[in-house]
Amino acid sequence: MDLSTAFAALKARAPFVPEIALVLGSGLGQLAHCQEAQAGTPIPFTEIPGFPQQTVLGHAGKMLFCELEGRKVLLQAGRFHFYEGNPMALVTAPMRLYGRLGVQAVLHTNAAGAVNWNYKVGELMVLSDHINLQGTNTLIGPNIEPGPRFQDMTEAYDKGLRAQIHAAATATGQRLQEGVYLAVTGPSFETPAEIRAFRSWGADAVGMSTVPEAIVARHEGMKVAGISCLCNMAAGMLPQPLTHAEVLEAGAAAAASFEALVRQFVRNLDLE
């Protein structure tokens, strides 16, 4: 896609440069309906050249520039997935646009399956690291400058932001896990044998998004943090099949605690 044309369209509509972008994953889009968001400036994905209609249930498909807890933020309600048949250039295009707009940090959220036996459905997990099993790296191809040809991923998820999320959890009285997120292509859920393998590799949760976006956000020089809502126990851990409806239901049940955590995090955000 033509990033320059897409960026020109976004910049023309953006009322300000946000400090942070919040990417709202499956079942976590309730924040986009809060009073502050509704008073902000909405930009449907379809009004950005090259962005298609959102197709996944639970993803609204729009950007919202608003003030949240006294901070200028951009809420991205929904995302493009590799499993929809989208090229990686489109999956990660919002991160390219945010980097060029001057956004300093991105908080990615997603719905994930718990791989760690010690985790429970409905809990939130801060991403400490990731494992990329999506079969490709989104930086393949000509390097998009000013990002480096070989991006360091030693600290994919910023330690300082992770500490601030933990502080927000303490302030809101929430139990917060921290672990490794493993990304697969989907859209089929994983097999029990795959989950056993993932657990042996050190994965704590599994999902179908976030990793390509996190790589590109780092390539754009932005700080990155991630939170997974553990919406189901992964395949083979319970004697029942997995469904997307279950994911959305668990995400809705966790919406209040997720919003409280994010609000507290944004209120005390320190990007120094």
C-alpha positions as CSV (number, residue, x, y, z in Angstrom):
1,M,0.0,0.0,0.0
2,D,1.0,3.6,-0.5
3,L,2.1,4.8,3.0
4,S,2.6,8.4,1.9
5,T,-1.0,8.7,0.7
6,A,-2.4,7.0,3.8
7,F,-0.3,9.2,6.1
8,A,-1.4,12.4,4.3
9,A,-5.0,11.4,4.9
10,L,-4.4,10.6,8.5
11,K,-2.4,13.8,9.2
12,A,-5.1,15.9,7.6
13,R,-7.7,14.5,10.0
14,A,-5.7,14.2,13.2
15,P,-6.5,17.0,15.6
16,F,-3.3,16.5,17.6
17,V,-0.2,14.3,17.9
18,P,-1.1,11.6,20.6
19,E,1.4,10.7,23.3
20,I,0.3,7.1,23.0
21,A,-1.8,4.8,20.8
22,L,-3.9,2.1,22.4
23,V,-4.7,-0.8,20.1
24,L,-7.9,-2.5,21.3
25,G,-8.2,-6.2,20.5
26,S,-11.0,-8.7,20.3
27,G,-13.6,-8.1,23.0
28,L,-11.7,-5.2,24.5
29,G,-13.2,-2.4,22.4
30,Q,-15.5,-1.1,25.1
31,L,-13.0,1.7,25.8
32,A,-13.8,3.1,22.4
33,H,-17.4,3.7,23.6
34,C,-16.5,5.7,26.7
35,Q,-17.6,9.3,27.1
36,E,-14.2,10.7,26.3
37,A,-13.8,8.7,23.1
38,Q,-17.3,9.7,21.9
39,A,-16.3,13.3,22.3
40,G,-13.2,12.8,20.2
41,T,-12.5,12.7,16.5
42,P,-13.3,9.4,14.9
43,I,-11.7,8.2,11.6
44,P,-13.1,5.0,10.2
45,F,-10.5,2.7,8.7
46,T,-12.3,2.9,5.3
47,E,-11.5,6.6,5.2
48,I,-7.7,5.9,5.1
49,P,-6.6,5.1,1.5
50,G,-5.6,1.5,1.3
51,F,-7.4,0.4,4.5
52,P,-10.2,-2.1,3.8
53,Q,-13.4,-2.7,5.7
54,Q,-12.9,-4.4,9.1
55,T,-14.2,-8.0,8.9
56,V,-13.7,-9.7,12.3
57,L,-16.5,-9.7,14.9
58,G,-15.5,-7.7,17.9
59,H,-13.3,-5.2,15.9
60,A,-15.0,-1.8,15.2
61,G,-12.5,-0.7,12.6
62,K,-11.8,2.9,13.4
63,M,-9.3,5.3,15.0
64,L,-10.4,7.7,17.7
65,F,-8.4,10.8,18.7
66,C,-9.5,11.8,22.2
67,E,-8.4,13.0,25.6
68,L,-8.3,10.1,28.2
69,E,-7.4,10.8,31.8
70,G,-6.1,14.2,30.8
71,R,-3.7,12.8,28.1
72,K,-3.9,13.0,24.4
73,V,-4.4,9.4,23.1
74,L,-5.3,7.6,19.9
75,L,-7.7,4.6,20.4
76,Q,-7.4,2.0,17.6
77,A,-10.6,0.0,17.8
78,G,-9.7,-3.2,15.9
79,R,-6.8,-4.3,13.7
80,F,-6.0,-6.0,10.5
81,H,-5.0,-9.7,10.8
82,F,-2.7,-11.8,8.7
83,Y,-5.3,-14.7,8.8
84,E,-7.8,-12.5,6.9
85,G,-5.5,-12.7,3.9
86,N,-4.0,-9.3,4.5
87,P,-0.4,-8.7,3.5
88,M,1.9,-7.9,6.4
89,A,2.4,-4.4,5.0
90,L,-1.3,-3.7,5.7
91,V,-1.3,-5.6,9.0
92,T,1.4,-3.2,10.3
93,A,0.5,-0.1,8.3
94,P,-1.1,1.7,11.4
95,M,2.2,1.4,13.2
96,R,4.0,3.0,10.3
97,L,1.5,5.9,10.2
98,Y,1.7,6.4,14.0
99,G,5.5,6.5,13.9
100,R,5.4,9.2,11.2
101,L,2.8,11.1,13.1
102,G,5.1,11.4,16.1
103,V,3.4,9.0,18.5
104,Q,5.9,8.1,21.2
105,A,4.5,4.7,22.5
106,V,1.9,2.0,21.6
107,L,0.0,-0.2,24.0
108,H,-1.2,-3.3,22.2
109,T,-4.0,-5.4,23.6
110,N,-5.3,-8.7,22.4
111,A,-7.4,-11.7,23.4
112,A,-5.3,-14.8,24.0
113,G,-5.5,-18.4,25.1
114,A,-3.7,-19.3,28.3
115,V,-1.0,-21.9,27.9
116,N,0.4,-21.6,31.4
117,W,-1.5,-23.9,33.8
118,N,-1.2,-21.3,36.6
119,Y,-3.2,-18.7,34.6
120,K,-7.0,-18.3,34.8
121,V,-9.6,-17.2,32.2
122,G,-10.4,-13.5,32.7
123,E,-6.9,-12.6,33.9
124,L,-4.8,-10.0,32.2
125,M,-1.2,-10.7,31.2
126,V,1.5,-8.1,30.5
127,L,3.7,-9.2,27.7
128,S,7.4,-9.6,28.7
129,D,8.5,-11.1,25.3
130,H,7.1,-12.9,22.3
131,I,7.7,-15.9,20.0
132,N,6.9,-15.3,16.4
133,L,5.4,-18.4,14.7
134,Q,3.5,-16.5,11.9
135,G,5.9,-17.9,9.3
136,T,7.4,-14.6,8.3
137,N,8.9,-11.4,9.6
138,T,7.2,-8.2,8.6
139,L,10.5,-6.4,8.0
140,I,11.3,-8.7,5.1
141,G,11.8,-6.6,1.9
142,P,13.4,-3.2,1.3
143,N,14.2,-1.5,4.5
144,I,11.8,1.4,5.4
145,E,14.1,4.1,6.7
146,P,14.9,5.6,9.2
147,G,14.5,2.3,10.9
148,P,17.6,0.1,11.0
149,R,18.0,-2.8,8.5
150,F,18.5,-5.2,11.4
151,Q,16.1,-4.2,14.3
152,D,17.2,-5.2,17.8
153,M,14.4,-7.0,19.6
154,T,16.2,-7.6,22.9
155,E,13.6,-5.5,24.7
156,A,10.6,-5.7,22.4
157,Y,8.3,-4.7,25.3
158,D,9.6,-1.7,27.2
159,K,10.6,-2.4,30.8
160,G,9.6,1.0,32.0
161,L,6.1,0.7,30.5
162,R,5.7,-2.8,31.9
163,A,6.6,-1.5,35.4
164,Q,4.0,1.3,35.0
165,I,1.3,-1.3,34.0
166,H,2.1,-3.3,37.1
167,A,1.9,-0.1,39.2
168,A,-1.5,0.6,37.7
169,A,-2.7,-3.0,38.6
170,T,-1.6,-2.5,42.2
171,A,-3.4,0.9,42.3
172,T,-6.6,-0.7,41.0
173,G,-6.4,-3.8,43.2
174,Q,-5.9,-6.2,40.3
175,R,-3.9,-9.4,39.9
176,L,-1.7,-9.1,36.9
177,Q,0.3,-11.9,35.2
178,E,3.4,-11.3,33.1
179,G,4.6,-13.7,30.5
180,V,5.6,-14.7,26.9
181,Y,3.1,-14.3,24.1
182,L,3.3,-16.7,21.1
183,A,1.8,-15.6,17.8
184,V,0.5,-18.1,15.3
185,T,-1.2,-17.3,12.0
186,G,-4.7,-18.7,12.7
187,P,-7.5,-18.7,11.9
188,S,-7.9,-22.2,13.2
189,F,-7.2,-22.6,16.9
190,E,-4.2,-24.6,17.9
191,T,-4.1,-28.4,18.5
192,P,-3.5,-29.8,22.0
193,A,-0.1,-31.2,20.7
194,E,0.9,-27.7,19.5
195,I,0.0,-26.2,22.9
196,R,2.1,-28.8,24.7
197,A,5.0,-27.9,22.4
198,F,4.5,-24.1,22.9
199,R,4.5,-24.6,26.7
200,S,7.8,-26.5,26.5
201,W,9.2,-23.5,24.6
202,G,8.3,-21.1,27.4
203,A,5.1,-19.6,26.0
204,D,2.5,-18.5,28.5
205,A,-0.2,-17.4,26.1
206,V,-1.0,-17.9,22.4
207,G,-2.8,-15.6,20.0
208,M,-3.0,-14.5,16.3
209,S,-1.9,-10.8,16.4
210,T,0.3,-8.2,18.0
211,V,3.8,-9.5,17.1
212,P,4.0,-8.1,13.6
213,E,2.7,-4.7,14.9
214,A,5.1,-4.7,17.8
215,I,8.1,-5.4,15.5
216,V,7.2,-2.5,13.2
217,A,6.4,-0.2,16.1
218,R,9.9,-0.8,17.5
219,H,11.3,-0.3,14.0
220,E,9.5,3.1,13.9
221,G,11.3,4.0,17.2
222,M,8.2,3.8,19.4
223,K,8.1,2.3,22.9
224,V,5.9,-0.8,23.0
225,A,3.9,-2.5,25.7
226,G,1.3,-5.3,25.5
227,I,-1.6,-6.7,27.5
228,S,-3.3,-10.0,26.8
229,C,-6.8,-10.8,28.1
230,L,-6.7,-14.5,28.7
231,C,-10.1,-15.4,27.2
232,N,-9.8,-19.2,27.2
233,M,-7.6,-22.0,28.3
234,A,-5.8,-23.2,25.2
235,A,-6.6,-26.4,23.3
236,G,-6.5,-29.6,25.3
237,M,-6.3,-27.9,28.7
238,L,-10.1,-28.3,29.3
239,P,-12.5,-31.0,28.0
240,Q,-14.3,-28.7,25.6
241,P,-13.9,-27.1,22.1
242,L,-12.8,-23.5,21.5
243,T,-15.0,-20.9,19.9
244,H,-14.6,-17.2,19.0
245,A,-17.9,-16.5,20.8
246,E,-16.2,-17.7,24.0
247,V,-13.3,-15.3,23.4
248,L,-15.7,-12.3,22.9
249,E,-17.7,-13.3,26.0
250,A,-14.6,-13.5,28.2
251,G,-13.4,-10.2,26.8
252,A,-16.7,-8.5,27.6
253,A,-16.5,-9.9,31.2
254,A,-13.0,-8.5,31.6
255,A,-13.9,-5.1,30.1
256,A,-14.4,-3.2,33.4
257,S,-11.1,-4.4,34.9
258,F,-9.3,-3.8,31.7
259,E,-10.6,-0.2,31.3
260,A,-9.7,0.6,35.0
261,L,-6.2,-0.7,34.4
262,V,-5.7,1.2,31.2
263,R,-7.1,4.4,32.6
264,Q,-4.8,4.2,35.6
265,F,-1.8,3.5,33.3
266,V,-2.6,6.4,31.0
267,R,-3.2,8.8,34.0
268,N,0.3,8.3,35.3
269,L,2.0,7.6,32.0
270,D,5.7,8.6,32.0
271,L,7.5,8.4,28.7
272,E,10.8,9.8,29.9
